[in-house]
């Protein structure tokens, strides 16, 4: 595995809007609780200042627990197709960074 680019992930601390699964459904299908241990591969968490599905303080704590580098995007809302996003050229340099990080000895066997 090269790594993970997590683009404005929801923190799942409160109920999501109606078009998303409920907290109970997420828990029943194994999405909760969110693991809080270092990921076995390089990772970047891209954050939004105004994501309605996330809490910036909780997301920073999750990224720290995962050993992920935070990458601030500014006020971009929730970065997904339903929010009007198509191609995201800004992801390319982040994925390149993950590829370089995965070549480092500490991640080569992961």
Secondary structure per residue as TSV (DSSP state, phi and psi in degrees):
chain	resnum	aa	ss	phi	psi
A	1	X	-	360.0	137.6
A	2	X	-	-79.7	-47.6
A	3	X	-	163.4	-171.6
A	4	X	E	-133.5	129.4
A	5	X	E	-107.0	110.1
A	6	X	E	-101.3	105.8
A	7	X	E	-93.1	113.1
A	8	X	S	39.9	58.1
A	9	X	-	-68.2	143.4
A	10	X	-	-70.2	149.0
A	11	X	-	-88.9	-12.1
A	12	X	-	56.3	34.9
A	13	X	S	-88.6	-23.5
A	14	X	S	-136.1	166.5
A	15	X	-	-57.3	140.9
A	16	X	-	-86.7	165.5
A	17	X	-	-56.5	160.7
A	18	X	T	-55.7	-27.0
A	19	X	T	-77.6	-5.4
A	20	X	S	-105.2	162.5
A	21	X	-	-64.1	153.5
A	22	X	-	-76.5	163.6
A	23	X	H	-58.3	-40.4
A	24	X	H	-62.8	-41.7
A	25	X	H	-65.0	-43.3
A	26	X	H	-60.9	-42.9
A	27	X	H	-64.3	-43.4
A	28	X	H	-63.5	-27.6
A	29	X	T	-101.1	14.0
A	30	X	T	85.0	9.8
A	31	X	-	-82.6	-14.6
A	32	X	-	-130.6	148.6
A	33	X	S	-72.9	154.1
A	34	X	-	-70.5	127.3
A	35	X	-	-59.5	144.6
A	36	X	-	-128.2	62.9
A	37	X	S	-142.0	157.5
A	38	X	-	-57.6	137.9
A	39	X	-	-75.6	148.1
A	40	X	S	-84.4	21.1
A	41	X	S	-153.2	161.0
A	42	X	-	-62.9	146.9
A	43	X	E	-150.8	150.9
A	44	X	E	-130.0	132.4
A	45	X	E	-107.8	112.3
A	46	X	E	-86.5	122.8
A	47	X	E	-111.2	150.9
A	48	X	-	-115.0	139.2
A	49	X	T	-69.6	-22.2
A	50	X	T	-133.0	34.3
A	51	X	-	-71.8	119.0
A	52	X	T	-70.2	-11.9
A	53	X	T	-100.9	6.5
A	54	X	-	-137.4	162.3
A	55	X	-	-121.0	117.8
A	56	X	H	-58.4	-35.6
A	57	X	H	-67.7	-46.9
A	58	X	H	-64.0	-39.2
A	59	X	H	-67.0	-39.3
A	60	X	H	-61.8	-41.0
A	61	X	H	-64.6	-41.0
A	62	X	H	-63.6	-45.9
A	63	X	H	-59.9	-40.4
A	64	X	H	-63.2	-45.7
A	65	X	H	-62.4	-36.0
A	66	X	H	-79.1	-13.5
A	67	X	T	76.3	24.4
A	68	X	-	-88.9	148.1
A	69	X	E	-83.7	135.1
A	70	X	E	-85.5	138.8
A	71	X	E	-129.8	109.3
A	72	X	E	-78.4	127.9
A	73	X	-	-98.1	-12.7
A	74	X	-	91.2	-157.7
A	75	X	S	-87.9	88.4
A	76	X	-	-116.1	4.6
A	77	X	-	70.4	-149.2
A	78	X	S	-95.1	117.5
A	79	X	-	-80.4	87.4
A	80	X	S	-152.8	165.9
A	81	X	G	-59.2	-34.9
A	82	X	G	-64.6	-22.3
A	83	X	G	-91.1	6.1
A	84	X	T	98.0	7.7
A	85	X	-	-88.8	136.0
A	86	X	-	-107.7	-124.9
A	87	X	-	-60.2	145.4
A	88	X	-	-124.9	85.8
A	89	X	T	-58.8	-27.5
A	90	X	H	-64.0	-15.4
A	91	X	H	-74.4	-26.4
A	92	X	H	-60.0	-50.7
A	93	X	H	-64.6	-29.4
A	94	X	H	-69.2	-40.4
A	95	X	H	-67.8	-36.7
A	96	X	H	-61.3	-41.3
A	97	X	H	-60.7	-41.3
A	98	X	H	-64.9	-39.6
A	99	X	H	-61.0	-45.0
A	100	X	H	-63.1	-42.2
A	101	X	H	-64.6	-35.8
A	102	X	H	-71.0	-17.2
A	103	X	T	-80.1	-12.7
A	104	X	S	-69.7	146.3
A	105	X	H	-53.5	-37.3
A	106	X	H	-68.2	-15.0
A	107	X	H	-114.9	-7.3
A	108	X	H	-61.1	-34.6
A	109	X	T	-90.5	-7.7
A	110	X	-	-72.4	360.0
